[in-house]
């Protein structure tokens, strides 16, 4: 009976040790991704630049929608959305988030 108890206690201690190691490694990896470096910062800069351009294109599209409804204002809105998607993709690629 005590041998089973000792085996169980050893297994639990090993499990606890492995969890601590895994937690330490995971926190280092998360800190590395968040602290980033050049790629992380570049991804966010490109994302916000794309958001600004997409916002301006959306405003231009809405402006032309009210001023000249017969113009091709929907193209500006779609282009703004595409620019935003490109910025989001670049952020994902460069920063890994």
N, C-alpha and C positions, 0 to 999 in steps of 0.2 A: 504493500500500500504506500509506504513512504517512497519507494522508488518511482511510482507513478507521479506522486506529488512533486518529487524533485525534478523529474523530467518536464512536467508541466511548468514548474517555476523557471527552469532553464530556458524553455521555449518562450515564455513570456518575457524574460529578461532579454533574450536575443531579439525578439520582436520590438521591444522598446528601444534597444540600441539601434536597430535598423531604421526605425521611425525617426529617431533623432538625427541620424546621418542623412536620411532623405530630406528631412525638413531643413537642415543646414544647407544642403546642396540646392534645394529648391529656392530658398531665400537668396542665395548668391545669384542664381540664374535670374530671378525676378529683379533683383537690384541691378544686375548688369543690363537687362532689357530697359528698365525704367531710367537708369542713369544714362543709358544710351550711348552716347558718343556722337560722332558726326552723322552717321546714317539716321539715327533717331531724330536728331534735330532737323536734318535736311528734309526728312519725311514730313514733319510737322510744318515746317516753313512752306514747303510746296503745297501742302494741303490748305493752309490758310490763304496763300496767294491764289489758289484755284477757287476757294470760297469767295474771295473778294471779286475776282473776275466773273464768276458765275452770278453773284449778286448784282453786279453792274449790268451784265447781259439781261438778267431778269427784269431789272428796272427799265432798261431800254425797251425791252419787248412790251412791258406793260404800258410804258409811255406811248409807244406807237399804237398799241391796241386802243387806247382812248382817243388819241389825236387823229389817227388815220386807220380806221378799222379795216379798210380794204388792203392795207399793206401786209407784208409777210412777217407779222410780229410773232407768230407762233414759232418761226424758225429761231428767233433770238432766245425764246424761252427754252426750246429744245437744246440749242447750243450751250446755254447756261447750265442745263442739267448734265450734259455730256462733259463739260469742263469740270463740274463738281465731281462727277464719277471718276474722271482721270485723276483729279487731286486726291480723292479717297484711295484710289488704287496705288498711287505713288506713296501715300502715307503708309499703307499696309506693307508695301514692298520694302521701303527703306527702314521703317521703324519696327516692323514685326507686330503691330497691333491692329 
